[in-house]
Structure formats: structure tokens, C-alpha cells
């Protein structure tokens, strides 16, 4: 790490960081101390768009930067810990808290308002992970980089959880999405982090409430911009999700998401074309603001 510039910034590796960027790094570490150093480094790279020429995050450089700032007393990193690699399968212990509940059969207006409860406490994290592992078709995986999770609960006729929701970092490359936006590689790299991936959505199988899923998607669209900005300092303008071929995506269509086509089936973060055609999925997007495409092209 080179000496500080007169304006208070620093130069590290191939990049100069100005005062505002350093303050953002400090705020990320201070506000998200529960994340591992790997997750913090990924988040710093995403928010500062610090990438390699092929698009990969400069995670190792970011970890060195954070360690250097920690040594100089400019921030305090969390203790080192062992973490699973992104996208890894996890072993989730089974407990009684996630056993199938009493069937909930009701009209939507009998349950509203519904509450999105942020997953922060250890008990909520364990419950969310177990429910998703047991009842979501794709189970639980360690999310890539930045992410937010909620348990959705009703208060009537008694308090209980009815759904699980996760947002995470966007797919690096989706041809249909990128064509719809009008992106080239450079523009995508500059504006990708204004997209958020709706990576897990589970309405518990014993909950039978017509229109519940599309209603929750509407609530999520209103919640996402402020919640993601508060957590990561970026206000997203577009939601995306991937739905397995063969599943109709009915709730997304009912909530006015746009179907753009299918993915190439390489996986969200497979930038090197190693898994071509394994599992193509339907691509849906939902603009969170007017002129979302123009904003993502940097035109507004």
C-alpha cells in the first residue's frame, strides 16, 4: 500500500482510492462485521466495481487492501474464520422447528398485512437455512457476495412463518438480459451492481393461500431498493430471477415480471464457459424504477 495522496486517498496495486471510496470501505466493514473477510472483500469489489479484465472480482487484492487498512488502524476486521466457498452445498441439521406445520388454508385478505422479518439472529438464520434446504427444489447454497434474507410471517390467525426470501448478487452474464438492456461488456461492468438477483423464493408447502406468492413479489419490489441501499450503499433499479425450465413461473407473470428468454445453463457465476448447457433456466426481470434500462446503460 503506497503512501497517501495529498487529497487523503491512497494508491494500492493498480488502483487509486479516493476519500469517498475509502469511507465506503470503512462503512462496509463497520456495518457488516458479521460477514467473513471473504464476504467483505467480495462486497467491496462489487460496490467499487474492482474487477479483472474478464470480469472476475479482485477478491484477493481486496483482502490485502482490507488487511493493510486494518494494520494501519483505519478499520477493524472481524476475526479470521473458516468459510465455505461461494455456491457450496452445506450440511443443514434437521430440527423440529422446520417440521411440516399445520395446514394454513385462507384468503389473502385474512392474513394481511404480512411482515418481512430480516434474517439476522442466529435462530432466524438456522430456521431460514433449514426451511430452504428441506423444501426448496434447489436447497440451500452459500450465496455469492452480497445478500439479504427474510422470513415472511403472518400475524393472523396466529404468528407463523409462511415464506423465505433471498436476494443476492446478479448473474455476471445473461445474454437475453444483456440484449434487453442494450449492454456491451464495458457498460455491463460499470452498471451490473444496480441489478439484484432474487435467488431464493419459497412459500412453505403447507401454506395454501391463493395469490400469496405474487403478493409477496410485489412487497419485495417495494422493499428491495431501500433495504439493499441501506445494506450495501447501492440503490438497485432491476430485479432478476432464474426459473427452472418446466416450471411455469406463474407468480412472476402474475406480478408483472418480464420473461426475457432462457439462460445458457452455465450457472450464475460461470464466466469461463465451463458448464455450457447443463441447466438452462427461464430469465425474468422486474424494473424497480422507470427508465431502468436507460439507467443501466448510463444514459440517465
Secondary structure, DSSP 4 states (H G I P E B T S, - for coil): -PPPPTTS-EEETTEEE-HHHHHHHHHHHHH-TTS-HHHHHHHHHHHHT-B-TTS-B-HHHHHHHHHHHHHTTS--PPPP---PPTT-B------GGGS----EE--GGGTPSPEEEE--SHHHHHHHHHHHHHHSTT--BPPPSSEEEEEEEE-SSS-EEEEEEEEEEPPS--HHHHHHHT--HHHHHHHGGGEEEEEEEEE-TTEE-TTHHHHHHHHHHHHHHHHHHHHHS----EEEEEEETTS--HHHHHTTPEEEEE--SS-TT-TT-SSTTSS-EEEEEEESSTTHHHHHTT--
